[in-house]
Amino acid sequence: TVFPDFKKELIGRTGEDSFKMYIREAAERGQANKKVIKVLQEFFPNKQIRIVTGALSTKKLVEVK
């Protein structure tokens, strides 16, 4: 779950395969989605990450290869 346009940037693991992300970028022109991918790339180095579903939603399904 992603919460865009937040004052602080926080990421927390809520389960084995789920996260809550609070990011500063607004949900405009794909800025929040780009930030989600960037943050997850830092969390999972050397992995390919893409948003499978939820590009226009706060609930996203992300693939990590």
Biopython code that builds the backbone (N, CA, C, O; Angstrom):
import numpy as np
from Bio.PDB.StructureBuilder import StructureBuilder

atoms = [
    (1, "THR", "N", (0.850, -1.175, 0.000)),
    (1, "THR", "CA", (0.000, 0.000, 0.000)),
    (1, "THR", "C", (0.891, 1.231, 0.000)),
    (1, "THR", "O", (1.860, 1.302, 0.756)),
    (2, "VAL", "N", (0.569, 2.189, -0.835)),
    (2, "VAL", "CA", (1.363, 3.401, -0.969)),
    (2, "VAL", "C", (0.516, 4.604, -0.551)),
    (2, "VAL", "O", (-0.642, 4.738, -0.945)),
    (3, "PHE", "N", (1.121, 5.465, 0.251)),
    (3, "PHE", "CA", (0.477, 6.702, 0.667)),
    (3, "PHE", "C", (1.295, 7.857, 0.113)),
    (3, "PHE", "O", (2.296, 8.246, 0.715)),
    (4, "PRO", "N", (0.882, 8.421, -1.043)),
    (4, "PRO", "CA", (1.655, 9.504, -1.660)),
    (4, "PRO", "C", (1.407, 10.847, -0.979)),
    (4, "PRO", "O", (0.478, 11.008, -0.187)),
    (5, "ASP", "N", (2.267, 11.797, -1.314)),
    (5, "ASP", "CA", (2.142, 13.180, -0.854)),
    (5, "ASP", "C", (2.164, 13.259, 0.677)),
    (5, "ASP", "O", (1.362, 13.968, 1.284)),
    (6, "PHE", "N", (3.089, 12.524, 1.283)),
    (6, "PHE", "CA", (3.224, 12.465, 2.734)),
    (6, "PHE", "C", (4.389, 13.349, 3.147)),
    (6, "PHE", "O", (5.300, 13.564, 2.348)),
    (7, "LYS", "N", (4.388, 13.861, 4.353)),
    (7, "LYS", "CA", (5.456, 14.765, 4.789)),
    (7, "LYS", "C", (6.792, 14.056, 4.982)),
    (7, "LYS", "O", (7.844, 14.620, 4.680)),
    (8, "LYS", "N", (6.756, 12.828, 5.482)),
    (8, "LYS", "CA", (7.980, 12.057, 5.700)),
    (8, "LYS", "C", (7.961, 10.830, 4.806)),
    (8, "LYS", "O", (6.901, 10.364, 4.389)),
    (9, "GLU", "N", (9.155, 10.311, 4.516)),
    (9, "GLU", "CA", (9.239, 9.069, 3.762)),
    (9, "GLU", "C", (9.509, 7.932, 4.730)),
    (9, "GLU", "O", (10.526, 7.923, 5.424)),
    (10, "LEU", "N", (8.596, 6.975, 4.774)),
    (10, "LEU", "CA", (8.707, 5.819, 5.646)),
    (10, "LEU", "C", (8.344, 4.569, 4.859)),
    (10, "LEU", "O", (7.467, 4.602, 3.996)),
    (11, "ILE", "N", (9.013, 3.482, 5.158)),
    (11, "ILE", "CA", (8.659, 2.203, 4.571)),
    (11, "ILE", "C", (8.669, 1.177, 5.686)),
    (11, "ILE", "O", (9.597, 1.113, 6.493)),
    (12, "GLY", "N", (7.624, 0.383, 5.712)),
    (12, "GLY", "CA", (7.526, -0.636, 6.743)),
    (12, "GLY", "C", (6.987, -1.930, 6.174)),
    (12, "GLY", "O", (6.083, -1.934, 5.338)),
    (13, "ARG", "N", (7.548, -3.007, 6.632)),
    (13, "ARG", "CA", (7.100, -4.328, 6.199)),
    (13, "ARG", "C", (5.930, -4.741, 7.085)),
    (13, "ARG", "O", (6.047, -4.741, 8.310)),
    (14, "THR", "N", (4.807, -5.091, 6.470)),
    (14, "THR", "CA", (3.620, -5.479, 7.232)),
    (14, "THR", "C", (3.367, -6.975, 7.176)),
    (14, "THR", "O", (2.461, -7.479, 7.840)),
    (15, "GLY", "N", (4.148, -7.676, 6.401)),
    (15, "GLY", "CA", (4.026, -9.123, 6.258)),
    (15, "GLY", "C", (5.221, -9.640, 5.487)),
    (15, "GLY", "O", (6.125, -8.878, 5.145)),
    (16, "GLU", "N", (5.227, -10.927, 5.216)),
    (16, "GLU", "CA", (6.356, -11.510, 4.497)),
    (16, "GLU", "C", (6.509, -10.916, 3.101)),
    (16, "GLU", "O", (7.623, -10.760, 2.600)),
    (17, "ASP", "N", (5.389, -10.590, 2.488)),
    (17, "ASP", "CA", (5.444, -10.054, 1.133)),
    (17, "ASP", "C", (4.588, -8.798, 0.961)),
    (17, "ASP", "O", (4.053, -8.553, -0.120)),
    (18, "SER", "N", (4.460, -8.008, 2.020)),
    (18, "SER", "CA", (3.682, -6.766, 1.905)),
    (18, "SER", "C", (4.366, -5.635, 2.665)),
    (18, "SER", "O", (5.042, -5.839, 3.674)),
    (19, "PHE", "N", (4.156, -4.429, 2.131)),
    (19, "PHE", "CA", (4.773, -3.229, 2.677)),
    (19, "PHE", "C", (3.760, -2.104, 2.748)),
    (19, "PHE", "O", (2.764, -2.100, 2.024)),
    (20, "LYS", "N", (4.025, -1.145, 3.631)),
    (20, "LYS", "CA", (3.339, 0.140, 3.621)),
    (20, "LYS", "C", (4.410, 1.172, 3.344)),
    (20, "LYS", "O", (5.453, 1.197, 3.997)),
    (21, "MET", "N", (4.137, 2.029, 2.362)),
    (21, "MET", "CA", (5.102, 3.043, 1.974)),
    (21, "MET", "C", (4.459, 4.416, 2.041)),
    (21, "MET", "O", (3.399, 4.650, 1.461)),
    (22, "TYR", "N", (5.102, 5.305, 2.744)),
    (22, "TYR", "CA", (4.686, 6.702, 2.819)),
    (22, "TYR", "C", (5.758, 7.492, 2.072)),
    (22, "TYR", "O", (6.916, 7.512, 2.488)),
    (23, "ILE", "N", (5.376, 8.144, 0.972)),
    (23, "ILE", "CA", (6.354, 8.839, 0.148)),
    (23, "ILE", "C", (5.955, 10.288, -0.063)),
    (23, "ILE", "O", (4.781, 10.645, 0.041)),
    (24, "ARG", "N", (6.939, 11.111, -0.359)),
    (24, "ARG", "CA", (6.710, 12.551, -0.529)),
    (24, "ARG", "C", (6.114, 12.905, -1.878)),
    (24, "ARG", "O", (5.370, 13.880, -1.986)),
    (25, "GLU", "N", (6.422, 12.143, -2.896)),
    (25, "GLU", "CA", (5.966, 12.471, -4.244)),
    (25, "GLU", "C", (4.450, 12.401, -4.349)),
    (25, "GLU", "O", (3.799, 11.548, -3.744)),
    (26, "ALA", "N", (3.919, 13.308, -5.123)),
    (26, "ALA", "CA", (2.477, 13.335, -5.371)),
    (26, "ALA", "C", (2.110, 12.265, -6.387)),
    (26, "ALA", "O", (2.950, 11.811, -7.164)),
    (27, "ALA", "N", (0.864, 11.879, -6.368)),
    (27, "ALA", "CA", (0.360, 10.873, -7.315)),
    (27, "ALA", "C", (-0.028, 11.554, -8.621)),
    (27, "ALA", "O", (-1.180, 11.490, -9.052)),
    (28, "GLU", "N", (0.943, 12.204, -9.238)),
    (28, "GLU", "CA", (0.720, 12.914, -10.498)),
    (28, "GLU", "C", (1.799, 12.531, -11.500)),
    (28, "GLU", "O", (2.979, 12.471, -11.157)),
    (29, "ARG", "N", (1.393, 12.272, -12.735)),
    (29, "ARG", "CA", (2.310, 11.980, -13.836)),
    (29, "ARG", "C", (3.281, 10.843, -13.506)),
    (29, "ARG", "O", (4.416, 10.846, -13.981)),
    (30, "GLY", "N", (2.853, 9.887, -12.711)),
    (30, "GLY", "CA", (3.668, 8.720, -12.410)),
    (30, "GLY", "C", (4.808, 8.944, -11.433)),
    (30, "GLY", "O", (5.650, 8.064, -11.253)),
    (31, "GLN", "N", (4.848, 10.114, -10.798)),
    (31, "GLN", "CA", (5.939, 10.423, -9.870)),
    (31, "GLN", "C", (5.971, 9.457, -8.688)),
    (31, "GLN", "O", (7.040, 8.983, -8.304)),
    (32, "ALA", "N", (4.827, 9.168, -8.121)),
    (32, "ALA", "CA", (4.771, 8.270, -6.962)),
    (32, "ALA", "C", (5.192, 6.863, -7.357)),
    (32, "ALA", "O", (5.899, 6.198, -6.600)),
    (33, "ASN", "N", (4.773, 6.400, -8.521)),
    (33, "ASN", "CA", (5.151, 5.057, -8.973)),
    (33, "ASN", "C", (6.654, 4.945, -9.189)),
    (33, "ASN", "O", (7.254, 3.928, -8.841)),
    (34, "LYS", "N", (7.263, 5.969, -9.753)),
    (34, "LYS", "CA", (8.712, 5.965, -9.952)),
    (34, "LYS", "C", (9.437, 5.903, -8.616)),
    (34, "LYS", "O", (10.441, 5.205, -8.476)),
    (35, "LYS", "N", (8.925, 6.631, -7.645)),
    (35, "LYS", "CA", (9.543, 6.634, -6.320)),
    (35, "LYS", "C", (9.380, 5.266, -5.642)),
    (35, "LYS", "O", (10.301, 4.792, -4.977)),
    (36, "VAL", "N", (8.230, 4.642, -5.806)),
    (36, "VAL", "CA", (8.004, 3.308, -5.239)),
    (36, "VAL", "C", (9.041, 2.333, -5.786)),
    (36, "VAL", "O", (9.636, 1.565, -5.030)),
    (37, "ILE", "N", (9.254, 2.364, -7.088)),
    (37, "ILE", "CA", (10.236, 1.467, -7.703)),
    (37, "ILE", "C", (11.644, 1.779, -7.199)),
    (37, "ILE", "O", (12.417, 0.868, -6.900)),
    (38, "LYS", "N", (11.970, 3.053, -7.105)),
    (38, "LYS", "CA", (13.299, 3.451, -6.627)),
    (38, "LYS", "C", (13.543, 2.976, -5.191)),
    (38, "LYS", "O", (14.613, 2.451, -4.884)),
    (39, "VAL", "N", (12.566, 3.159, -4.324)),
    (39, "VAL", "CA", (12.708, 2.735, -2.931)),
    (39, "VAL", "C", (12.833, 1.223, -2.837)),
    (39, "VAL", "O", (13.658, 0.716, -2.077)),
    (40, "LEU", "N", (12.026, 0.498, -3.599)),
    (40, "LEU", "CA", (12.103, -0.960, -3.562)),
    (40, "LEU", "C", (13.418, -1.475, -4.145)),
    (40, "LEU", "O", (13.903, -2.526, -3.724)),
    (41, "GLN", "N", (14.001, -0.761, -5.103)),
    (41, "GLN", "CA", (15.303, -1.152, -5.630)),
    (41, "GLN", "C", (16.383, -1.009, -4.573)),
    (41, "GLN", "O", (17.339, -1.785, -4.563)),
    (42, "GLU", "N", (16.253, -0.043, -3.691)),
    (42, "GLU", "CA", (17.189, 0.096, -2.580)),
    (42, "GLU", "C", (16.972, -1.025, -1.561)),
    (42, "GLU", "O", (17.928, -1.512, -0.957)),
    (43, "PHE", "N", (15.729, -1.426, -1.375)),
    (43, "PHE", "CA", (15.391, -2.475, -0.417)),
    (43, "PHE", "C", (15.799, -3.854, -0.944)),
    (43, "PHE", "O", (16.223, -4.716, -0.174)),
    (44, "PHE", "N", (15.668, -4.058, -2.264)),
    (44, "PHE", "CA", (16.042, -5.314, -2.928)),
    (44, "PHE", "C", (17.115, -5.016, -3.978)),
    (44, "PHE", "O", (16.794, -4.932, -5.163)),
    (45, "PRO", "N", (18.377, -4.856, -3.578)),
    (45, "PRO", "CA", (19.420, -4.514, -4.558)),
    (45, "PRO", "C", (19.615, -5.653, -5.568)),
    (45, "PRO", "O", (19.412, -6.826, -5.257)),
    (46, "ASN", "N", (20.012, -5.272, -6.772)),
    (46, "ASN", "CA", (20.288, -6.213, -7.866)),
    (46, "ASN", "C", (19.061, -7.009, -8.301)),
    (46, "ASN", "O", (19.194, -8.125, -8.804)),
    (47, "LYS", "N", (17.884, -6.452, -8.115)),
    (47, "LYS", "CA", (16.646, -7.102, -8.557)),
    (47, "LYS", "C", (15.919, -6.170, -9.521)),
    (47, "LYS", "O", (16.025, -4.948, -9.427)),
    (48, "GLN", "N", (15.178, -6.773, -10.450)),
    (48, "GLN", "CA", (14.326, -5.997, -11.348)),
    (48, "GLN", "C", (12.961, -5.854, -10.691)),
    (48, "GLN", "O", (12.418, -6.820, -10.155)),
    (49, "ILE", "N", (12.413, -4.652, -10.734)),
    (49, "ILE", "CA", (11.139, -4.383, -10.072)),
    (49, "ILE", "C", (10.204, -3.701, -11.067)),
    (49, "ILE", "O", (10.594, -2.783, -11.789)),
    (50, "ARG", "N", (8.960, -4.177, -11.083)),
    (50, "ARG", "CA", (7.952, -3.526, -11.933)),
    (50, "ARG", "C", (6.600, -3.609, -11.245)),
    (50, "ARG", "O", (6.321, -4.540, -10.490)),
    (51, "ILE", "N", (5.774, -2.621, -11.521)),
    (51, "ILE", "CA", (4.415, -2.597, -10.993)),
    (51, "ILE", "C", (3.542, -3.397, -11.950)),
    (51, "ILE", "O", (3.404, -3.040, -13.120)),
    (52, "VAL", "N", (2.951, -4.485, -11.446)),
    (52, "VAL", "CA", (2.128, -5.369, -12.271)),
    (52, "VAL", "C", (0.709, -4.815, -12.359)),
    (52, "VAL", "O", (0.163, -4.667, -13.452)),
    (53, "THR", "N", (0.117, -4.511, -11.213)),
    (53, "THR", "CA", (-1.224, -3.922, -11.175)),
    (53, "THR", "C", (-1.240, -2.803, -10.146)),
    (53, "THR", "O", (-0.435, -2.785, -9.215)),
    (54, "GLY", "N", (-2.163, -1.875, -10.326)),
    (54, "GLY", "CA", (-2.346, -0.805, -9.357)),
    (54, "GLY", "C", (-1.600, 0.467, -9.688)),
    (54, "GLY", "O", (-1.333, 1.271, -8.795)),
    (55, "ALA", "N", (-1.256, 0.674, -10.953)),
    (55, "ALA", "CA", (-0.529, 1.884, -11.330)),
    (55, "ALA", "C", (-1.317, 3.152, -10.989)),
    (55, "ALA", "O", (-0.726, 4.206, -10.756)),
    (56, "LEU", "N", (-2.624, 3.053, -10.959)),
    (56, "LEU", "CA", (-3.464, 4.214, -10.651)),
    (56, "LEU", "C", (-4.139, 4.083, -9.284)),
    (56, "LEU", "O", (-5.109, 4.786, -9.001)),
    (57, "SER", "N", (-3.637, 3.200, -8.451)),
    (57, "SER", "CA", (-4.244, 2.913, -7.157)),
    (57, "SER", "C", (-3.179, 2.990, -6.064)),
    (57, "SER", "O", (-1.982, 2.959, -6.348)),
    (58, "THR", "N", (-3.627, 3.091, -4.819)),
    (58, "THR", "CA", (-2.669, 3.051, -3.703)),
    (58, "THR", "C", (-2.270, 1.621, -3.383)),
    (58, "THR", "O", (-1.215, 1.390, -2.793)),
    (59, "LYS", "N", (-3.102, 0.657, -3.766)),
    (59, "LYS", "CA", (-2.786, -0.768, -3.589)),
    (59, "LYS", "C", (-2.114, -1.258, -4.859)),
    (59, "LYS", "O", (-2.702, -1.203, -5.939)),
    (60, "LYS", "N", (-0.894, -1.733, -4.733)),
    (60, "LYS", "CA", (-0.120, -2.142, -5.890)),
    (60, "LYS", "C", (0.378, -3.561, -5.734)),
    (60, "LYS", "O", (0.676, -4.012, -4.628)),
    (61, "LEU", "N", (0.465, -4.260, -6.848)),
    (61, "LEU", "CA", (1.093, -5.566, -6.900)),
    (61, "LEU", "C", (2.401, -5.362, -7.657)),
    (61, "LEU", "O", (2.406, -4.944, -8.815)),
    (62, "VAL", "N", (3.501, -5.663, -6.987)),
    (62, "VAL", "CA", (4.827, -5.400, -7.552)),
    (62, "VAL", "C", (5.560, -6.715, -7.718)),
    (62, "VAL", "O", (5.553, -7.561, -6.824)),
    (63, "GLU", "N", (6.197, -6.883, -8.876)),
    (63, "GLU", "CA", (6.994, -8.071, -9.144)),
    (63, "GLU", "C", (8.462, -7.753, -8.907)),
    (63, "GLU", "O", (8.982, -6.750, -9.396)),
    (64, "VAL", "N", (9.126, -8.628, -8.146)),
    (64, "VAL", "CA", (10.557, -8.510, -7.879)),
    (64, "VAL", "C", (11.229, -9.737, -8.448)),
    (64, "VAL", "O", (10.958, -10.856, -8.014)),
    (65, "LYS", "N", (12.107, -9.535, -9.422)),
    (65, "LYS", "CA", (12.839, -10.652, -10.056)),
    (65, "LYS", "C", (14.292, -10.585, -9.677)),
    (65, "LYS", "O", (15.080, -11.429, -10.103)),
]
sb = StructureBuilder()
sb.init_structure("model")
sb.init_model(0)
sb.init_chain("A")
sb.init_seg("    ")
for serial, (resi, resn, name, xyz) in enumerate(atoms, 1):
    if name == "N":
        sb.init_residue(resn, " ", resi, " ")
    sb.init_atom(name, np.array(xyz, "f"), 0.0, 1.0, " ", f" {name:<3s}", serial, name[0])
structure = sb.get_structure()
